């Protein structure tokens, strides 16, 4: 056995310790290197938000430096200089982290807020916060929290209590707004036969209060005061004006003919007969059918994809119908049945949607928006509970009964046909007083009820605006004459079934809802004034319309301040004319209408009252109230 001397033993121990130290050092380097590689983090720089710290994924280049970035975010760097690019990247990384952490705090327990940052979870570990109960106006309590510096209230409570609006923008920043409105695009110079301001982007037929587009007159059917549906001149005029606007912007859509004459290769006579015959009225060959004829699915579908407007020239016998087969979502289908002798505007029993089209002894043109018909049909289908599907073309076109078929075409839009249909309805249903009666009862408040047959200055004003534009487009005098006839009730008091009430003693005002007492609805009054101005500004001019407009403007300038509530506007003046009645504030979308109307009047009437009130009312949208005492 060999023994080592004490010196030799000491030397060996030192060597062992050195080896262990070098091994541990190497292992530490490997571990740190591996962590940096795996995590992608550079230890050279760090951002700090409050008591929360996280490493930036991109290292900062340069020497030791530190400071405060934007939004109070702290950065600490250990290298020599900070390159602009790296600093910008780190700021963006930390800003994103801050927003994510704030979001986690806002949606749950602030002490447990935690976000993923790279491979790490960063947790809010502040110790100076505590949960609290907040009593809101003595009515209800909500959960919040406090710090040593402030109280934090959930935005949901603020939204409910103060009708505030808020949402995250594209950058992830939460924007709190007093109101969210769509401002009107008012031109510097108003053209009375140009775009009708306020309906530039309107799709009237898609409104919830529109039951469907009627198959006989091809205008909207309204359900606002009667769920069974009725014709309402205001809605019909707006429908026409919206499509007139679109026609001016995009013009006529090119139509694609999918059927002109019968072709055995494209159809199948399921029963009965089909043949080509000569039509004296059309002065060309058309397709005659009797029984049931279906056109080839593939042929129809390929040509109708992306085309939601169907136009048919037909001459149908009383018991006939047109059936469109539409497949949706590759799993379900509907049949839209246009029925000659049906009495209902629209009905649905899955998979059949039925729309009346009425009987005509001669040839007629039917124009249908299939996407809208499908949507309105499904809405009326009680046993269909799925999400509304998208229309993606026809699968089948079938004619049942007997009659003749001319051209069948598809297109992406039919704005011209639609605004002309609205104008034709106005011509057909204008009464001997020049107005358009509404044949349903309207109960405004218990003290004010309008029986069926009531008429509206707003409806007449917007009808005049449409008739003026259609007259300018077609140069057909019947539209101009109808617009002039519509002036009659603007000079007759409400007590004699006219439009004129008085306000502030003896100032005349044109009522959207004539009643006793009259409520003085602001937006309806101004729409009536715009119609009067449109008629007075045609090339022929109309002195009566101009006089009625000038009288109305004088009243408007006097009463506008009465609609100001210090933070928004009133819809009407019911609280002034009926003692003790609660005021009706205008919703923000109606406030936006008031703003747009005044912007438009600024281009017509040069008066500083409109300027001052418009500036103040715009401030209300941005949360700037009128000053208190």
C-alpha positions as CSV (number, residue, x, y, z in Angstrom):
1,X,0.0,0.0,0.0
2,X,1.3,3.4,-1.0
3,X,0.7,6.5,1.2
4,X,0.9,10.1,0.1
5,X,2.6,12.8,2.1
6,X,0.5,15.7,3.5
7,X,1.8,18.0,0.8
8,X,0.8,15.6,-2.0
9,X,-2.6,15.1,-0.5
10,X,-3.2,18.9,-0.3
11,X,-2.2,19.2,-3.9
12,X,-4.6,16.5,-5.0
13,X,-7.5,18.1,-3.1
14,X,-6.8,21.5,-4.7
15,X,-6.8,19.8,-8.1
16,X,-10.1,18.1,-7.4
17,X,-11.7,21.4,-6.2
18,X,-10.4,23.1,-9.3
19,X,-11.9,20.4,-11.5
20,X,-15.2,20.6,-9.7
21,X,-15.2,24.5,-10.0
22,X,-14.4,24.3,-13.8
23,X,-17.0,21.7,-14.3
24,X,-19.7,23.7,-12.5
25,X,-18.7,26.9,-14.4
26,X,-18.9,25.1,-17.7
27,X,-22.2,23.6,-16.8
28,X,-23.5,27.0,-15.8
29,X,-22.4,28.5,-19.1
30,X,-24.1,25.7,-21.0
31,X,-27.3,26.1,-19.0
32,X,-27.4,29.8,-19.5
33,X,-26.6,29.5,-23.2
34,X,-29.3,26.9,-23.7
35,X,-31.8,29.0,-21.9
36,X,-31.0,32.0,-24.1
37,X,-31.2,30.0,-27.2
38,X,-34.5,28.3,-26.2
39,X,-36.2,31.3,-24.9
40,X,-34.9,33.7,-27.5
41,X,-34.4,36.3,-24.8
42,X,-31.3,38.5,-24.4
43,X,-30.5,39.2,-20.7
44,X,-28.9,42.5,-21.7
45,X,-32.1,44.5,-21.5
46,X,-35.3,44.6,-19.5
47,X,-38.6,46.5,-19.4
48,X,-40.4,47.2,-16.2
49,X,-44.1,48.0,-15.9
50,X,-45.1,48.9,-12.3
51,X,-43.8,45.9,-10.3
52,X,-43.9,43.6,-13.4
53,X,-40.8,42.9,-15.3
54,X,-40.1,41.0,-18.5
55,X,-37.2,40.5,-20.8
56,X,-37.3,42.0,-24.3
57,X,-37.0,39.4,-27.0
58,X,-34.6,41.5,-29.0
59,X,-31.5,42.6,-27.2
60,X,-30.5,46.3,-27.2
61,X,-27.2,47.1,-28.8
62,X,-24.7,49.4,-27.2
63,X,-23.4,50.3,-23.8
64,X,-25.0,50.6,-20.4
65,X,-28.0,52.9,-20.6
66,X,-31.4,53.2,-18.9
67,X,-34.4,55.6,-19.0
68,X,-38.1,55.9,-19.4
69,X,-39.8,54.9,-22.7
70,X,-43.2,56.1,-23.9
71,X,-46.3,55.6,-21.8
72,X,-44.2,55.4,-18.6
73,X,-42.6,52.1,-19.5
74,X,-39.2,51.7,-17.9
75,X,-36.3,50.1,-19.8
76,X,-32.9,49.1,-18.4
77,X,-30.0,48.3,-20.7
78,X,-26.6,46.8,-19.8
79,X,-24.8,47.3,-23.1
80,X,-23.0,50.3,-24.6
81,X,-25.4,52.1,-26.9
82,X,-29.1,51.8,-27.8
83,X,-29.7,51.5,-31.5
84,X,-32.9,53.2,-32.7
85,X,-34.3,50.1,-34.4
86,X,-33.8,47.8,-31.4
87,X,-35.2,50.4,-29.0
88,X,-38.2,50.8,-31.2
89,X,-38.8,47.1,-31.3
90,X,-38.4,46.7,-27.6
91,X,-40.9,49.6,-27.0
92,X,-43.4,47.9,-29.2
93,X,-42.9,44.6,-27.5
94,X,-43.4,46.1,-24.1
95,X,-46.4,48.2,-25.2
96,X,-48.1,45.0,-26.4
97,X,-47.3,43.3,-23.1
98,X,-48.7,46.2,-21.1
99,X,-52.0,46.2,-23.1
100,X,-52.3,42.4,-22.7
101,X,-51.7,42.7,-19.0
102,X,-54.2,45.5,-18.6
103,X,-56.8,43.4,-20.5
104,X,-56.3,40.5,-18.2
105,X,-56.6,42.8,-15.2
106,X,-59.9,44.3,-16.6
107,X,-61.6,40.9,-17.2
108,X,-60.9,39.1,-13.9
109,X,-59.3,39.2,-10.5
110,X,-56.5,41.8,-10.8
111,X,-54.3,39.9,-8.4
112,X,-54.3,36.8,-10.6
113,X,-53.8,38.7,-13.9
114,X,-51.2,36.8,-15.9
115,X,-50.0,36.9,-19.6
116,X,-47.7,34.7,-21.6
117,X,-44.6,36.6,-22.8
118,X,-42.3,34.5,-24.9
119,X,-41.9,31.3,-22.9
120,X,-42.7,33.0,-19.6
121,X,-45.8,33.8,-17.6
122,X,-45.7,37.3,-16.2
123,X,-47.9,37.9,-13.3
124,X,-49.2,41.1,-11.7
125,X,-47.8,40.9,-8.2
126,X,-48.6,44.4,-6.9
127,X,-49.5,44.3,-3.2
128,X,-51.1,47.8,-2.9
129,X,-54.5,46.8,-4.3
130,X,-57.6,45.4,-2.7
131,X,-61.1,44.4,-3.8
132,X,-63.9,46.8,-3.0
133,X,-67.7,47.1,-3.5
134,X,-68.9,50.2,-5.4
135,X,-72.4,51.5,-4.8
136,X,-73.6,53.2,-8.0
137,X,-76.0,56.1,-7.4
138,X,-77.5,54.2,-4.4
139,X,-79.2,51.6,-6.7
140,X,-76.8,48.7,-7.3
141,X,-73.3,47.6,-6.4
142,X,-70.5,46.4,-8.6
143,X,-67.1,44.9,-7.9
144,X,-64.0,47.0,-8.3
145,X,-60.6,47.5,-6.7
146,X,-58.6,50.3,-5.3
147,X,-54.9,51.2,-5.0
148,X,-53.2,53.7,-2.8
149,X,-53.8,56.3,-5.6
150,X,-57.2,55.6,-7.2
151,X,-60.4,53.6,-7.5
152,X,-61.0,51.3,-10.5
153,X,-64.6,50.7,-11.8
154,X,-65.5,48.1,-14.4
155,X,-66.3,49.7,-17.8
156,X,-69.4,47.6,-18.0
157,X,-70.8,49.5,-15.1
158,X,-69.8,52.9,-16.7
159,X,-71.4,51.8,-20.0
160,X,-74.7,50.8,-18.3
161,X,-74.9,53.9,-16.1
162,X,-73.8,56.6,-18.5
163,X,-74.5,55.1,-21.9
164,X,-70.8,55.2,-22.7
165,X,-69.2,53.3,-25.6
166,X,-65.9,51.6,-25.7
167,X,-64.0,49.1,-27.8
168,X,-60.4,48.1,-28.6
169,X,-59.0,49.6,-31.7
170,X,-56.7,47.8,-34.2
171,X,-53.6,48.7,-32.1
172,X,-55.1,47.1,-29.1
173,X,-55.8,50.4,-27.3
174,X,-59.2,50.6,-25.6
175,X,-61.1,53.7,-26.8
176,X,-63.7,55.2,-24.5
177,X,-66.1,57.4,-26.4
178,X,-69.1,59.4,-25.3
179,X,-70.9,58.3,-28.5
180,X,-70.3,56.3,-31.6
181,X,-72.0,57.8,-34.6
182,X,-71.8,57.7,-38.4
183,X,-71.5,61.3,-39.6
184,X,-73.1,62.2,-42.9
185,X,-71.0,62.9,-45.9
186,X,-72.4,66.4,-46.7
187,X,-71.1,68.0,-49.9
188,X,-70.1,71.7,-49.9
189,X,-72.8,72.4,-52.4
190,X,-76.1,70.6,-52.2
191,X,-77.7,69.4,-55.5
192,X,-81.5,69.0,-55.2
193,X,-81.5,66.3,-57.8
194,X,-78.2,64.7,-56.8
195,X,-77.3,62.4,-54.0
196,X,-79.9,62.5,-51.2
197,X,-77.7,63.3,-48.2
198,X,-78.1,60.8,-45.2
199,X,-78.9,57.7,-47.2
200,X,-75.6,57.2,-49.0
201,X,-74.9,53.9,-47.4
202,X,-78.5,52.9,-46.5
203,X,-79.9,49.4,-47.4
204,X,-83.5,50.1,-46.5
205,X,-84.7,46.6,-47.5
206,X,-82.5,45.0,-44.9
207,X,-83.9,46.9,-42.0
208,X,-85.5,44.8,-39.3
209,X,-88.7,46.8,-39.6
210,X,-89.0,45.8,-43.2
211,X,-91.0,42.6,-43.5
212,X,-90.1,42.0,-47.2
213,X,-90.2,43.6,-50.6
214,X,-93.7,43.2,-51.9
215,X,-94.0,41.0,-54.9
216,X,-96.7,43.1,-56.6
217,X,-95.5,46.6,-56.2
218,X,-91.9,45.7,-55.4
219,X,-91.5,48.2,-52.5
220,X,-90.9,47.7,-48.8
221,X,-93.6,46.3,-46.5
222,X,-93.2,47.8,-43.0
223,X,-94.0,46.2,-39.6
224,X,-93.2,49.1,-37.3
225,X,-96.7,49.5,-35.9
226,X,-98.4,46.3,-37.3
227,X,-96.5,43.0,-37.5
228,X,-98.7,41.9,-40.3
229,X,-97.2,44.5,-42.6
230,X,-98.4,47.7,-44.4
231,X,-97.2,50.2,-46.9
232,X,-95.5,53.3,-45.3
233,X,-94.6,56.2,-47.7
234,X,-91.7,57.3,-45.6
235,X,-90.0,53.9,-45.8
236,X,-90.8,53.6,-49.6
237,X,-89.4,57.0,-50.3
238,X,-86.2,56.3,-48.4
239,X,-85.9,53.0,-50.3
240,X,-86.2,54.8,-53.6
241,X,-83.8,57.6,-52.6
242,X,-81.2,55.0,-51.3
243,X,-81.3,53.2,-54.7
244,X,-81.2,56.5,-56.6
245,X,-78.0,57.3,-54.7
246,X,-76.5,53.9,-55.5
247,X,-77.5,54.3,-59.2
248,X,-75.7,57.7,-59.3
249,X,-72.6,56.2,-57.8
250,X,-72.3,52.8,-59.6
251,X,-74.6,53.1,-62.6
252,X,-76.6,50.2,-64.1
253,X,-75.3,46.7,-63.5
254,X,-74.7,44.6,-66.6
255,X,-77.4,41.9,-66.9
256,X,-76.6,38.3,-67.9
257,X,-79.3,36.5,-69.8
258,X,-79.8,32.9,-68.6
259,X,-82.9,32.1,-70.6
260,X,-84.3,33.7,-73.8
261,X,-85.9,30.9,-75.7
262,X,-86.7,27.4,-74.8
263,X,-83.9,25.0,-75.4
264,X,-84.5,21.3,-74.8
265,X,-80.9,20.9,-73.6
266,X,-81.5,23.3,-70.8
267,X,-84.9,22.2,-69.5
268,X,-87.0,19.2,-68.6
269,X,-90.7,19.2,-69.0
270,X,-91.6,17.2,-65.8
271,X,-95.3,17.2,-66.8
272,X,-97.4,19.0,-69.4
273,X,-95.8,20.7,-72.4
274,X,-93.3,23.4,-73.3
275,X,-92.8,25.0,-76.7
276,X,-91.7,28.1,-78.6
277,X,-94.5,30.5,-79.7
278,X,-94.6,33.9,-81.3
279,X,-95.8,36.8,-79.1
280,X,-97.5,39.7,-80.8
281,X,-97.0,41.9,-77.7
282,X,-93.2,41.1,-77.5
283,X,-92.9,40.8,-81.3
284,X,-90.6,37.9,-81.0
285,X,-90.6,34.2,-80.0
286,X,-91.1,33.3,-76.3
287,X,-91.5,30.1,-74.3
288,X,-95.0,28.8,-73.6
289,X,-95.5,26.3,-70.8
290,X,-98.4,24.4,-69.3
291,X,-97.8,22.0,-66.4
292,X,-94.4,22.0,-64.8
293,X,-91.1,22.8,-66.4
294,X,-87.8,22.8,-64.7
295,X,-84.6,24.3,-66.0
296,X,-81.3,22.4,-65.7
297,X,-79.6,22.8,-62.3
298,X,-76.0,23.0,-63.6
299,X,-76.9,25.5,-66.3
300,X,-78.7,27.8,-63.9
301,X,-76.2,27.5,-61.0
302,X,-73.1,28.2,-63.1
303,X,-74.5,31.5,-64.4
304,X,-76.1,32.8,-61.2
305,X,-73.1,32.5,-58.8
306,X,-72.4,35.9,-57.3
307,X,-75.6,37.4,-59.0
308,X,-78.4,38.0,-56.5
309,X,-80.8,40.0,-58.7
310,X,-83.2,38.0,-60.9
311,X,-85.3,39.7,-63.5
312,X,-88.0,37.8,-65.4
313,X,-90.4,38.8,-68.2
314,X,-93.5,36.7,-67.7
315,X,-97.2,36.5,-68.5
316,X,-98.7,34.1,-66.0
317,X,-102.2,32.6,-65.6
318,X,-103.9,33.0,-62.1
319,X,-102.9,29.6,-60.7
320,X,-99.2,29.8,-61.6
321,X,-96.1,30.1,-59.6
322,X,-92.3,30.4,-60.1
323,X,-90.1,28.3,-57.8
324,X,-86.4,28.9,-57.2
325,X,-84.3,26.1,-55.6
326,X,-81.5,27.5,-53.5
327,X,-79.0,25.4,-51.7
328,X,-77.3,26.9,-48.6
329,X,-74.2,25.8,-46.7
330,X,-74.0,22.6,-48.8
331,X,-76.3,21.0,-46.2
332,X,-79.7,22.6,-46.5
333,X,-82.0,24.1,-49.2
334,X,-84.9,26.4,-49.6
335,X,-87.5,26.9,-52.3
336,X,-88.6,30.5,-52.9
337,X,-92.0,30.3,-54.4
338,X,-93.4,33.4,-56.1
339,X,-97.2,32.7,-56.1
340,X,-99.7,34.6,-58.2
341,X,-102.8,34.1,-56.1
342,X,-101.3,34.3,-52.6
343,X,-102.7,37.0,-50.2
344,X,-99.8,37.1,-47.7
345,X,-96.9,39.3,-48.3
346,X,-94.5,36.6,-47.2
347,X,-94.7,33.3,-45.3
348,X,-92.4,30.4,-44.6
349,X,-92.6,26.7,-43.7
350,X,-89.2,25.1,-44.1
351,X,-88.1,24.6,-46.8
352,X,-90.7,26.7,-48.6
353,X,-90.7,30.5,-48.6
354,X,-93.8,32.0,-50.3
355,X,-94.1,35.5,-51.6
356,X,-97.1,36.9,-53.4
357,X,-96.7,38.4,-56.9
358,X,-100.3,39.0,-57.9
359,X,-101.9,38.5,-61.2
360,X,-101.5,40.7,-64.3
361,X,-103.4,40.1,-67.5
362,X,-100.5,41.2,-69.7
363,X,-96.7,40.9,-69.7
364,X,-94.9,42.1,-66.6
365,X,-91.3,42.4,-65.4
366,X,-90.5,40.9,-62.0
367,X,-87.3,42.1,-60.3
368,X,-86.2,40.3,-57.2
369,X,-83.3,40.5,-54.8
370,X,-82.9,36.8,-54.1
371,X,-80.5,37.4,-51.2
372,X,-83.0,39.7,-49.5
373,X,-86.0,37.4,-50.2
374,X,-84.0,34.4,-48.7
375,X,-83.1,36.4,-45.6
376,X,-86.6,37.8,-45.0
377,X,-88.2,34.4,-45.7
378,X,-85.9,32.7,-43.2
379,X,-86.6,35.3,-40.5
380,X,-90.3,34.6,-40.9
381,X,-89.6,30.8,-40.6
382,X,-90.4,29.9,-37.0
383,X,-88.8,26.4,-37.2
384,X,-85.4,27.6,-38.6
385,X,-83.1,28.5,-35.7
386,X,-79.7,28.5,-37.4
387,X,-77.5,31.5,-38.4
388,X,-78.7,33.3,-41.5
389,X,-77.0,31.7,-44.5
390,X,-75.4,33.4,-47.5
391,X,-77.1,33.3,-50.9
392,X,-74.7,31.6,-53.4
393,X,-76.8,31.2,-56.6
394,X,-79.6,29.2,-57.9
395,X,-79.8,25.4,-58.1
396,X,-83.1,25.1,-60.0
397,X,-85.7,27.3,-61.8
398,X,-89.2,25.8,-62.1
399,X,-92.4,27.2,-63.6
400,X,-95.7,25.7,-62.5
401,X,-99.2,26.4,-64.0
402,X,-99.4,28.0,-67.4
403,X,-98.1,31.1,-69.2
404,X,-95.4,32.5,-71.2
405,X,-91.7,33.3,-70.4
406,X,-89.6,36.0,-72.1
407,X,-86.1,36.9,-71.0
408,X,-84.7,35.7,-67.7
409,X,-81.7,37.6,-66.5
410,X,-79.4,37.9,-63.5
411,X,-77.2,40.8,-62.3
412,X,-75.4,42.1,-59.2
413,X,-77.8,45.1,-58.7
414,X,-80.9,46.7,-60.1
415,X,-80.8,50.2,-58.6
416,X,-82.7,51.9,-61.5
417,X,-85.6,49.5,-61.4
418,X,-85.9,49.8,-57.6
419,X,-86.0,53.6,-57.4
420,X,-88.4,53.7,-60.3
421,X,-90.7,51.1,-58.6
422,X,-90.8,53.4,-55.5
423,X,-91.7,56.4,-57.6
424,X,-94.4,54.5,-59.4
425,X,-95.9,53.4,-56.1
426,X,-96.0,57.1,-55.0
427,X,-97.9,58.0,-58.2
428,X,-100.4,55.1,-57.8
429,X,-101.2,55.7,-54.1
430,X,-101.2,59.5,-53.8
431,X,-104.6,60.6,-52.6
432,X,-106.7,63.6,-53.7
433,X,-105.0,65.8,-51.0
434,X,-101.6,65.0,-52.4
435,X,-100.5,62.8,-49.5
436,X,-100.0,59.1,-48.7
437,X,-102.3,57.8,-45.9
438,X,-100.8,55.3,-43.4
439,X,-103.5,52.7,-42.7
440,X,-102.5,51.6,-39.2
441,X,-103.1,53.1,-35.7
442,X,-100.1,54.8,-34.2
443,X,-100.0,55.1,-30.5
444,X,-97.3,57.6,-29.6
445,X,-98.1,58.0,-25.9
446,X,-101.4,57.4,-24.0
447,X,-102.4,61.0,-24.6
448,X,-101.6,61.0,-28.4
449,X,-103.1,58.3,-30.7
450,X,-103.3,58.6,-34.5
451,X,-106.1,56.5,-36.0
452,X,-105.6,54.8,-39.4
453,X,-105.4,57.2,-42.3
454,X,-103.0,59.6,-40.7
455,X,-100.5,61.5,-43.0
456,X,-97.0,62.7,-42.5
457,X,-95.2,65.9,-43.5
458,X,-91.9,63.9,-43.4
459,X,-93.3,61.2,-45.7
460,X,-94.5,63.9,-48.1
461,X,-91.2,65.8,-47.9
462,X,-89.1,62.7,-48.8
463,X,-91.6,61.7,-51.4
464,X,-91.2,65.1,-53.0
465,X,-87.4,64.7,-52.9
466,X,-87.7,61.3,-54.8
467,X,-90.3,62.6,-57.3
468,X,-88.1,65.6,-58.1
469,X,-85.1,63.3,-58.8
470,X,-87.1,60.8,-60.9
471,X,-88.6,63.7,-62.9
472,X,-85.1,65.0,-63.5
473,X,-83.9,61.6,-64.6
474,X,-86.9,60.6,-66.8
475,X,-88.2,64.0,-67.8
476,X,-91.7,62.6,-67.4
477,X,-94.1,65.4,-66.2
478,X,-96.3,63.1,-64.1
479,X,-93.6,63.0,-61.5
480,X,-93.2,66.8,-61.3
481,X,-97.0,67.2,-61.1
482,X,-97.2,64.6,-58.2
483,X,-94.5,66.6,-56.3
484,X,-96.5,69.8,-56.7
485,X,-99.8,68.1,-55.6
486,X,-97.9,67.0,-52.4
487,X,-97.8,70.7,-51.3
488,X,-101.5,70.9,-50.4
489,X,-101.3,69.8,-46.8
490,X,-98.3,72.1,-46.0
491,X,-100.7,75.0,-45.8
492,X,-103.5,73.3,-43.8
493,X,-103.6,73.2,-40.0
494,X,-103.5,69.9,-38.1
495,X,-107.0,70.6,-36.8
496,X,-108.2,70.2,-40.4
497,X,-106.1,67.1,-41.2
498,X,-103.2,69.1,-42.5
499,X,-99.5,69.2,-41.5
500,X,-99.3,72.7,-39.9
501,X,-99.1,73.1,-36.1
502,X,-97.9,76.2,-34.2
503,X,-95.1,76.6,-31.7
504,X,-94.1,79.5,-29.5
505,X,-97.4,81.1,-30.0
506,X,-97.9,81.4,-33.8
507,X,-94.9,80.0,-35.6
508,X,-95.9,77.4,-38.2
509,X,-94.3,73.9,-38.1
510,X,-94.8,70.9,-40.4
511,X,-95.5,67.8,-38.4
512,X,-94.1,64.3,-39.0
513,X,-96.9,62.9,-36.8
514,X,-99.9,65.4,-37.0
515,X,-101.8,65.1,-33.7
516,X,-103.5,67.1,-31.0
517,X,-101.4,68.1,-29.2
518,X,-98.6,68.0,-31.8
519,X,-95.2,66.8,-30.5
520,X,-92.9,68.7,-32.9
521,X,-90.5,66.0,-34.0
522,X,-87.3,67.7,-35.1
523,X,-85.8,65.4,-37.8
524,X,-89.2,65.0,-39.5
525,X,-89.7,68.7,-39.7
526,X,-86.3,69.2,-41.3
527,X,-86.8,66.3,-43.8
528,X,-90.0,68.1,-44.9
529,X,-88.1,71.3,-45.3
530,X,-85.5,69.6,-47.5
531,X,-88.3,68.2,-49.8
532,X,-89.8,71.7,-50.2
533,X,-86.4,73.1,-51.1
534,X,-85.8,70.4,-53.6
535,X,-89.0,71.2,-55.4
536,X,-88.4,75.0,-55.3
537,X,-84.9,74.5,-56.8
538,X,-85.9,72.6,-60.0
539,X,-85.4,74.4,-63.3
540,X,-89.2,75.2,-63.4
541,X,-89.1,76.4,-59.9
542,X,-92.1,76.6,-57.6
543,X,-93.0,79.8,-55.7
544,X,-95.3,78.0,-53.3
545,X,-92.7,75.5,-52.3
546,X,-90.1,78.3,-51.8
547,X,-92.6,80.3,-49.6
548,X,-93.3,77.2,-47.5
549,X,-89.6,76.5,-47.1
550,X,-88.8,80.1,-46.1
551,X,-91.6,80.2,-43.5
552,X,-90.4,76.9,-42.1
553,X,-86.8,77.9,-41.8
554,X,-87.8,81.0,-39.8
555,X,-89.6,78.7,-37.3
556,X,-86.6,76.3,-37.2
557,X,-84.1,79.0,-36.3
558,X,-86.3,80.1,-33.4
559,X,-87.0,76.7,-31.9
560,X,-83.7,74.9,-32.5
561,X,-82.4,75.8,-29.0
562,X,-85.4,74.1,-27.4
563,X,-84.1,70.7,-28.6
564,X,-80.7,71.2,-26.8
565,X,-80.5,69.3,-23.5
566,X,-76.9,70.3,-22.6
567,X,-75.4,66.9,-23.4
568,X,-77.3,65.9,-26.5
569,X,-80.6,66.7,-28.2
570,X,-84.3,66.0,-27.7
571,X,-86.2,63.9,-30.2
572,X,-89.3,66.1,-29.9
573,X,-90.9,68.6,-27.6
574,X,-93.5,66.5,-25.9
575,X,-92.3,67.6,-22.5
576,X,-93.1,71.2,-23.5
577,X,-96.5,70.7,-25.0
578,X,-97.8,68.1,-22.5
579,X,-97.4,69.1,-18.8
580,X,-95.5,66.6,-16.7
581,X,-94.6,64.2,-19.6
582,X,-91.1,62.7,-19.5
583,X,-88.8,64.2,-22.2
584,X,-87.7,62.0,-25.1
585,X,-84.0,62.3,-25.6
586,X,-82.7,61.6,-29.1
587,X,-80.6,58.4,-29.3
588,X,-77.1,59.1,-30.6
589,X,-78.0,57.8,-34.1
590,X,-80.8,60.4,-34.1
591,X,-78.5,63.0,-32.8
592,X,-76.2,62.2,-35.8
593,X,-79.3,62.8,-38.0
594,X,-79.7,66.2,-36.4
595,X,-76.1,67.0,-37.0
596,X,-76.2,65.9,-40.7
597,X,-79.4,67.9,-41.3
598,X,-77.9,71.1,-39.9
599,X,-74.7,70.5,-41.9
600,X,-76.9,70.3,-45.0
601,X,-78.9,73.4,-44.1
602,X,-75.7,75.3,-43.7
603,X,-75.1,74.8,-47.5
604,X,-78.6,76.3,-48.2
605,X,-79.2,78.9,-45.4
606,X,-76.5,81.3,-44.3
607,X,-77.3,81.9,-40.7
608,X,-75.0,82.0,-37.7
609,X,-77.6,80.4,-35.4
610,X,-77.2,77.1,-37.3
611,X,-73.4,77.4,-37.1
612,X,-73.3,78.0,-33.3
613,X,-75.8,75.3,-32.5
614,X,-74.1,72.8,-34.8
615,X,-70.7,73.4,-33.2
616,X,-72.2,72.9,-29.7
617,X,-74.1,69.7,-30.7
618,X,-70.9,68.3,-32.3
619,X,-69.2,68.8,-28.9
620,X,-71.7,66.7,-27.2
621,X,-70.6,63.7,-29.2
622,X,-67.0,64.2,-27.9
623,X,-68.2,64.5,-24.3
624,X,-68.1,68.3,-24.1
625,X,-71.3,69.3,-22.2
626,X,-72.8,72.7,-22.0
627,X,-71.4,74.8,-19.1
628,X,-73.2,74.7,-15.8
629,X,-73.7,77.7,-13.4
